[in-house]
Amino acid sequence: MIIGEEKGAFELAILVTGGAGYIGSHTVLELRQAGEEVVVVDNLVKGHREAVRDVPFYEVDIRERAKIIAILKDHHVDTVVHFAASSLVGESMVDPLKYYEDNVAATATLLQALVEANVKQCIFSSTAATYGEPIETPITEEHPTVPTNPYGETKLAIEKMLEWSYQAYGLKSIRLRYFNAAGAHPDLAIGEDHEPETHLIPIILQVPLQKRDHVMIYGDDYATPDGSCLRDYIHVMDLASAHRLAVKRVREEGIGSEVYNLGNGKGFSVKEVIEAARVVTGHPIPAKVGDRRQGDPAVLVASSQLAKEKLGWQPQYNDLQTIISDAWRFHQDHPHGYTK
Ligand code: UFG
């Protein structure tokens, strides 16, 4: 498809904040492939310039309100997909005020810019951490939201900010609560590169990359079949397609502020993930059992029925081996991340 061909010179554009980050960069590509005009802002504190290609890019912080307003107006933005945030659970426990500043305060400034530039639609990158310790599983959107860490608390505060902003300013929004994002683009050289890395799959893959000699399993005395924690791993490409569908929906008439879970609905234990990585990499990947990590729920599994019904979302990459294989390809090609 020739991008923008049939839509005329003043085609409306999508601004992606945090578009140089892991899920943001995959979503930018997905939106481009669907023929959308896309503009990226990212302060590059955690993001990678190399992850953004062939779209206008601004190294701007979302707190720079005047610059954001100018970008929104210059590019005729009608919808913002908002990823920019601090997102480390552990760090948020140690420095909660950083999370209130980077997430809540910065988003308030961003939303003021949207209101001023008359942008009426926003897709927000939220998290399963808004639920806290599950009281039933799979978790539906009706489940109580009682976050157990400042990261989840600040994401929930932003969700509420968006609900009130719809009532007050008519700013429509779709909030997407991701479970465990994993994998990488199957064809293009983008993937997960965090510093520090805390997520299970990239940590496991550091063993065959000879960057660590074993994986530590954080507890095997949970009330789960093999004693290790169960998580719902969702391919980053499936998250990207959900954002594309959410943009389509939020542009429709009659949408207010909605929330959807994004997961596969199947839990894999830490031990199962390690075993699947052994099969994918052909490496023995030694593992040791350590203490539980503070704040880890035993089981986090999503019901994504609502996203399937309302967004028409259908995850395509829903087996664990595919998720790990795609991550493995990216890490083999980028053993030291993007720039090194
Ligand atoms: N784990 C290990 N060893 C490691 C790293 C992780 O055993 O070296 C375990 C964790 O204890 C957990 C599972 O692997 O049981 C997954 O851990 P991750 O850190 O990869 O992911 P989390 O489930 O902790 O975090 C994810 C998202 C967060 C979100 C959270 C919601 O990455 O953004 O779910 O609780 F906040």
Residues whose N, C-alpha, C, O or C-beta is under 5 A from the ligand:
A	BS01	UFG	S87 T127 A128 A129 F179 N180 T198 H199 L200 I203 M216 I217 Y218 C229 R231 V270 R293 D296
